[in-house]
Amino acid sequence: MSTAFSRYLLYAGLAALLVAIVAFLAHAPGLTGPALVLGLLLLAWGMKGFAALKGYAYTMVIFMGVSAAMFYPQYFIQVGDYKLSKLILPLLQVIMFGMGTTMTFDDFIGIIKTPKAVIIGLCCQFAIMPTLGFAIANLFHFPPEIAAGVILIGCSPSGLASNVMALIAKANVALSITITTCATLLAPVMTPLLMKLLAGQFIEIAFWSMVWDITKIIIIPLTIGFVINRYLKTVADMLKDYLPFISMAGIAVIITIITAAGQASLLNVGGLLIVAVLMHNLGGYILGYGAARLFGMKEQDCRTVAIEVGLQNGGLASGLANQMGKLATVGLAAALFGPIMNITGSVLASWWGREKEGSISNNQ
């Protein structure tokens, strides 16, 4: 695709968004929805043609799905007699299986090489975000199930996007992968425990049921992927060509389904919830970086911890909300956290990534 064509797509996308804004102000929802969805689609398509914007194309696709779900929720809740929420569990299992096919024993050697950094990162992960989520949920006085959703995203482990962001930010990628892997493996115990402790006042938390749900979503598919990568390398290499795309598409579908299911709740608390989720996400970066600095970690490691703490596994949180039967309420914070963290994470990683190697060394 030529640069000129990509530029035209961007112009057309911006024009469509302008039409959507005018239509919204003119109280013409029949035009607002189609113009908004079309505008975001054109922007995503156009961004693919520019290296500096390519990383934001997927986020535009997510926003397009969210917009379509807000204006036309009926198309993303049920098809015939089949509820689309049933897709969430298998999609998450495929995503975690994909992660498993990339894992090797080398990912665990990092624990031996840098135990202090890994322990600090994990402590920050499971201390900062759950506590911050609890504080924010109480600060905004959300309805109980919405509040529990904010805490749930905080109690989830770090997300797969953190490894990519660590690379862009010139952080410690090996440490990032190790923390993500360890946090994911600890999730079946830590997430239900923290939810019971912090969210138990808002909704009933079935501890052992959540342990089993996380085991189904994470541990079993992750283990299968790991075994295939270890003993069936040819199969794993073949799958790696397709799984990243399937994972990205799966996340987009999950967020769209959750948004459609929770459209009514979002219309009531959407603005406040966006602010709360943004505070949660940015607070994770700031407190994660600050805690790492406090423990005397190197600049690259501080960046790694900040990214690991700030970027959560929204997919897991969505899956747990779905298993609870509360996708339309508990799942909303997770649905918003995904696209928001992709934007803030990309901006932060790009800003850090522009620094010269010498300036990083001087900060250590």
C-alpha positions as CSV (number, residue, x, y, z in Angstrom):
1,M,0.0,0.0,0.0
2,S,1.5,3.3,-1.1
3,T,2.1,6.2,1.3
4,A,-0.1,8.5,-0.8
5,F,-3.0,6.1,-0.6
6,S,-2.5,5.7,3.1
7,R,-2.6,9.5,3.5
8,Y,-5.9,9.7,1.6
9,L,-7.3,7.0,3.9
10,L,-6.3,9.1,6.9
11,Y,-7.9,12.2,5.4
12,A,-11.1,10.3,4.7
13,G,-11.1,8.8,8.2
14,L,-10.8,12.3,9.8
15,A,-13.5,13.6,7.5
16,A,-15.8,10.8,8.6
17,L,-15.1,11.5,12.3
18,L,-15.9,15.1,11.7
19,V,-19.2,14.1,10.2
20,A,-19.8,11.9,13.2
21,I,-19.2,14.8,15.6
22,V,-21.5,17.1,13.6
23,A,-24.2,14.4,13.5
24,F,-23.9,13.8,17.3
25,L,-24.3,17.5,18.0
26,A,-27.3,17.6,15.7
27,H,-28.8,14.6,17.6
28,A,-28.7,12.4,14.5
29,P,-27.7,8.9,15.9
30,G,-28.7,7.3,12.6
31,L,-25.7,9.0,11.0
32,T,-23.4,9.3,14.0
33,G,-22.8,5.5,14.4
34,P,-22.0,4.6,10.8
35,A,-19.8,7.7,10.4
36,L,-17.9,7.0,13.6
37,V,-17.3,3.3,12.8
38,L,-16.3,4.1,9.2
39,G,-13.9,6.9,10.3
40,L,-12.1,4.6,12.8
41,L,-11.9,1.8,10.2
42,L,-10.3,4.2,7.6
43,L,-7.9,5.6,10.2
44,A,-6.8,2.1,11.2
45,W,-6.3,1.1,7.5
46,G,-4.4,4.4,6.8
47,M,-2.1,4.0,9.8
48,K,-0.8,0.7,8.5
49,G,1.0,2.7,5.8
50,F,3.1,4.8,8.1
51,A,5.8,3.3,10.4
52,A,5.2,6.0,13.1
53,L,1.5,5.3,13.2
54,K,1.4,1.5,12.5
55,G,1.5,0.6,16.2
56,Y,-1.8,2.5,16.7
57,A,-3.8,0.8,14.0
58,Y,-4.8,-2.1,16.2
59,T,-6.0,0.3,18.9
60,M,-8.2,2.0,16.2
61,V,-9.7,-1.4,15.4
62,I,-10.5,-1.9,19.1
63,F,-12.2,1.5,19.2
64,M,-14.1,0.7,16.1
65,G,-15.4,-2.5,17.7
66,V,-16.3,-0.7,20.9
67,S,-18.2,2.1,18.9
68,A,-20.1,-0.5,16.8
69,A,-21.1,-2.3,20.0
70,M,-22.3,0.9,21.7
71,F,-24.5,1.9,18.7
72,Y,-25.6,-1.6,17.7
73,P,-25.3,-3.9,20.7
74,Q,-28.0,-6.3,19.5
75,Y,-25.6,-7.6,16.8
76,F,-22.9,-8.5,19.3
77,I,-24.9,-10.2,22.0
78,Q,-26.6,-13.1,20.3
79,V,-26.8,-14.7,16.9
80,G,-29.9,-16.8,16.6
81,D,-30.0,-18.9,19.8
82,Y,-26.2,-18.7,20.3
83,K,-24.9,-16.2,22.9
84,L,-21.7,-14.7,21.7
85,S,-20.4,-14.5,25.3
86,K,-19.8,-18.3,25.0
87,L,-16.9,-17.4,22.6
88,I,-14.9,-15.7,25.4
89,L,-13.6,-18.7,27.2
90,P,-12.3,-20.6,24.1
91,L,-10.8,-17.4,22.6
92,L,-8.9,-16.8,25.9
93,Q,-7.7,-20.3,25.9
94,V,-6.4,-20.0,22.4
95,I,-4.6,-16.7,23.4
96,M,-3.0,-18.4,26.4
97,F,-2.1,-21.5,24.3
98,G,-0.3,-19.1,21.9
99,M,1.7,-17.6,24.8
100,G,2.6,-21.2,25.8
101,T,4.0,-21.9,22.4
102,T,6.5,-19.1,22.9
103,M,7.7,-20.2,26.4
104,T,10.9,-22.1,27.0
105,F,12.9,-23.1,30.1
106,D,15.1,-20.0,29.4
107,D,12.1,-17.8,30.6
108,F,12.5,-19.3,34.1
109,I,16.3,-19.0,34.2
110,G,15.8,-15.3,34.7
111,I,14.5,-16.0,38.1
112,I,17.9,-17.5,39.1
113,K,19.9,-14.8,37.4
114,T,18.0,-11.8,38.8
115,P,15.9,-13.1,41.7
116,K,15.8,-9.7,43.4
117,A,14.4,-7.9,40.3
118,V,11.8,-10.6,39.7
119,I,10.6,-10.6,43.3
120,I,10.4,-6.8,43.4
121,G,8.5,-6.8,40.2
122,L,6.0,-9.5,41.3
123,C,5.5,-7.8,44.7
124,C,4.8,-4.5,42.9
125,Q,2.4,-6.3,40.5
126,F,0.3,-7.9,43.2
127,A,0.5,-5.1,45.7
128,I,0.2,-1.8,43.8
129,M,-2.6,-2.5,41.3
130,P,-5.0,-4.4,43.6
131,T,-4.6,-1.7,46.3
132,L,-5.0,1.1,43.8
133,G,-8.0,-0.5,42.3
134,F,-9.6,-0.9,45.7
135,A,-8.9,2.8,46.5
136,I,-10.3,4.0,43.1
137,A,-13.4,1.8,43.4
138,N,-14.2,3.4,46.8
139,L,-13.3,6.9,45.7
140,F,-15.8,6.9,42.8
141,H,-18.6,5.1,44.7
142,F,-19.4,2.9,41.8
143,P,-22.3,0.3,42.0
144,P,-21.0,-2.9,43.7
145,E,-20.4,-5.0,40.6
146,I,-18.7,-2.1,38.6
147,A,-16.5,-1.5,41.7
148,A,-15.6,-5.2,41.8
149,G,-14.6,-5.0,38.1
150,V,-12.2,-2.2,38.8
151,I,-10.6,-4.3,41.6
152,L,-10.6,-7.4,39.3
153,I,-8.5,-5.7,36.7
154,G,-6.0,-4.7,39.4
155,C,-5.8,-8.2,40.8
156,S,-5.0,-9.7,37.4
157,P,-1.4,-10.5,36.3
158,S,0.5,-8.4,33.8
159,G,-0.6,-8.7,30.2
160,L,1.3,-10.0,27.1
161,A,1.5,-6.5,25.7
162,S,4.0,-5.6,28.4
163,N,6.7,-7.6,26.7
164,V,6.3,-5.7,23.4
165,M,6.2,-2.3,25.3
166,A,9.4,-3.2,27.2
167,L,11.2,-3.8,23.9
168,I,10.0,-0.5,22.5
169,A,10.9,1.3,25.7
170,K,14.5,-0.1,25.7
171,A,13.7,-1.7,29.0
172,N,14.8,-5.1,30.2
173,V,12.9,-7.5,27.9
174,A,14.2,-10.7,29.6
175,L,13.0,-9.4,33.0
176,S,9.7,-8.4,31.5
177,I,9.1,-11.9,30.1
178,T,10.1,-13.5,33.4
179,I,7.8,-11.3,35.5
180,T,4.9,-11.8,33.0
181,T,5.4,-15.6,33.1
182,C,5.7,-15.8,36.9
183,A,2.7,-13.4,37.5
184,T,0.6,-15.5,35.1
185,L,1.5,-18.7,36.8
186,L,0.8,-17.2,40.3
187,A,-2.6,-15.8,39.1
188,P,-4.6,-19.0,40.0
189,V,-3.8,-18.3,43.7
190,M,-3.1,-14.6,43.9
191,T,-6.1,-13.3,41.9
192,P,-8.8,-15.2,43.8
193,L,-7.1,-14.4,47.2
194,L,-6.8,-10.7,46.5
195,M,-10.4,-10.6,45.1
196,K,-11.7,-12.3,48.2
197,L,-9.8,-9.8,50.4
198,L,-10.6,-6.6,48.5
199,A,-13.7,-7.2,46.5
200,G,-15.6,-9.4,48.9
201,Q,-17.4,-6.4,50.3
202,F,-18.9,-5.6,46.9
203,I,-19.9,-9.0,45.5
204,E,-19.7,-12.7,46.6
205,I,-16.3,-14.2,45.6
206,A,-16.3,-18.0,45.2
207,F,-12.6,-18.6,45.8
208,W,-12.2,-22.2,44.6
209,S,-14.5,-21.6,41.6
210,M,-12.2,-18.7,40.6
211,V,-9.1,-20.9,41.1
212,W,-10.6,-23.5,38.7
213,D,-11.7,-20.8,36.2
214,I,-8.2,-19.3,36.0
215,T,-6.7,-22.8,35.7
216,K,-9.0,-23.5,32.7
217,I,-8.2,-20.1,31.1
218,I,-4.5,-19.9,31.8
219,I,-2.7,-22.9,33.2
220,I,-4.1,-25.8,31.1
221,P,-3.7,-24.1,27.6
222,L,-0.4,-22.5,28.7
223,T,1.0,-26.0,29.7
224,I,-0.2,-27.6,26.4
225,G,1.4,-24.8,24.4
226,F,4.7,-25.1,26.4
227,V,4.8,-28.9,25.9
228,I,4.2,-28.5,22.1
229,N,7.0,-25.9,21.9
230,R,9.3,-28.2,23.9
231,Y,8.6,-31.5,22.1
232,L,6.9,-30.6,18.8
233,K,9.0,-27.7,17.7
234,T,8.0,-28.0,14.0
235,V,4.3,-27.7,15.0
236,A,5.0,-24.8,17.3
237,D,6.9,-22.9,14.6
238,M,4.1,-23.5,12.2
239,L,1.5,-22.2,14.7
240,K,3.5,-19.1,15.5
241,D,2.8,-17.7,12.0
242,Y,-1.0,-17.6,12.8
243,L,-1.4,-17.4,16.6
244,P,-0.4,-13.7,17.0
245,F,-3.1,-12.6,14.5
246,I,-5.7,-15.0,16.0
247,S,-4.8,-13.6,19.5
248,M,-5.2,-10.0,18.4
249,A,-8.5,-10.7,16.7
250,G,-9.7,-12.7,19.7
251,I,-9.0,-9.8,22.1
252,A,-10.9,-7.4,19.7
253,V,-13.9,-9.7,19.6
254,I,-13.9,-10.2,23.4
255,I,-13.8,-6.4,24.0
256,T,-16.6,-5.9,21.5
257,I,-18.8,-8.5,23.1
258,I,-18.3,-7.2,26.6
259,T,-19.1,-3.6,25.4
260,A,-22.3,-4.7,23.8
261,A,-23.3,-6.7,26.9
262,G,-22.6,-3.8,29.2
263,Q,-23.9,-1.0,26.9
264,A,-26.6,0.1,29.3
265,S,-24.2,0.3,32.3
266,L,-21.6,2.1,30.2
267,L,-24.2,4.8,29.3
268,N,-24.7,5.3,33.1
269,V,-21.2,5.3,34.4
270,G,-19.1,5.3,31.2
271,G,-17.5,8.7,31.6
272,L,-16.5,8.2,35.3
273,L,-15.4,4.6,34.6
274,I,-13.0,5.8,31.8
275,V,-11.5,8.4,34.2
276,A,-11.2,5.7,36.9
277,V,-9.5,3.2,34.5
278,L,-7.1,5.8,33.2
279,M,-6.2,6.8,36.8
280,H,-5.6,3.1,37.6
281,N,-3.4,2.6,34.5
282,L,-1.3,5.7,34.9
283,G,-1.0,5.1,38.6
284,G,0.4,1.7,37.9
285,Y,3.2,3.2,35.7
286,I,4.0,5.9,38.2
287,L,3.9,3.8,41.4
288,G,5.6,0.9,39.7
289,Y,8.5,3.0,38.5
290,G,8.7,4.8,41.9
291,A,8.8,1.6,43.8
292,A,11.5,0.2,41.6
293,R,13.6,3.4,42.1
294,L,13.0,3.1,45.8
295,F,14.6,-0.3,45.8
296,G,17.6,1.0,43.9
297,M,17.0,-0.8,40.6
298,K,18.6,0.2,37.3
299,E,16.8,2.5,34.9
300,Q,16.0,-0.2,32.4
301,D,14.6,-2.4,35.2
302,C,12.6,0.5,36.6
303,R,11.0,0.9,33.2
304,T,10.3,-2.8,33.1
305,V,8.5,-2.8,36.5
306,A,6.5,0.3,35.6
307,I,5.3,-1.3,32.3
308,E,4.6,-4.7,34.0
309,V,2.6,-3.0,36.8
310,G,0.7,-0.6,34.5
311,L,-0.3,-3.2,31.8
312,Q,-2.8,-5.8,33.0
313,N,-4.3,-9.0,31.5
314,G,-7.7,-7.6,30.7
315,G,-8.6,-10.7,28.8
316,L,-8.3,-12.8,31.9
317,A,-10.4,-10.3,33.9
318,S,-13.0,-10.4,31.2
319,G,-13.0,-14.2,31.2
320,L,-13.5,-14.3,35.0
321,A,-16.3,-11.8,34.8
322,N,-18.0,-13.9,32.2
323,Q,-17.6,-17.1,34.3
324,M,-19.2,-15.2,37.2
325,G,-22.2,-14.5,34.9
326,K,-21.5,-10.7,35.4
327,L,-20.0,-9.8,32.0
328,A,-22.1,-6.7,31.6
329,T,-21.0,-5.2,34.9
330,V,-17.9,-6.7,36.4
331,G,-16.4,-7.1,32.9
332,L,-16.7,-3.4,31.9
333,A,-13.5,-2.1,33.6
334,A,-11.5,-4.8,31.8
335,A,-13.1,-3.9,28.5
336,L,-12.1,-0.3,28.9
337,F,-8.6,-1.0,30.4
338,G,-7.4,-2.8,27.2
339,P,-7.7,0.0,24.7
340,I,-6.7,2.6,27.2
341,M,-3.5,0.8,28.3
342,N,-2.6,0.2,24.6
343,I,-2.6,3.9,24.0
344,T,-0.8,5.0,27.1
345,G,1.6,2.1,27.0
346,S,2.5,2.9,23.4
347,V,3.0,6.6,24.1
348,L,5.2,5.9,27.2
349,A,7.2,3.2,25.5
350,S,7.8,5.4,22.5
351,W,8.9,8.3,24.6
352,W,11.3,6.2,26.6
353,G,12.5,4.5,23.4
354,R,13.6,7.8,21.8
355,E,16.2,8.3,24.5
356,K,19.8,7.5,23.5
357,E,21.6,4.6,25.1
358,G,24.0,7.0,26.9
359,S,21.2,8.9,28.6
360,I,19.8,5.6,29.9
361,S,23.2,4.6,31.3
362,N,23.6,8.0,33.0
363,N,20.3,7.4,34.9
364,Q,21.5,4.1,36.3
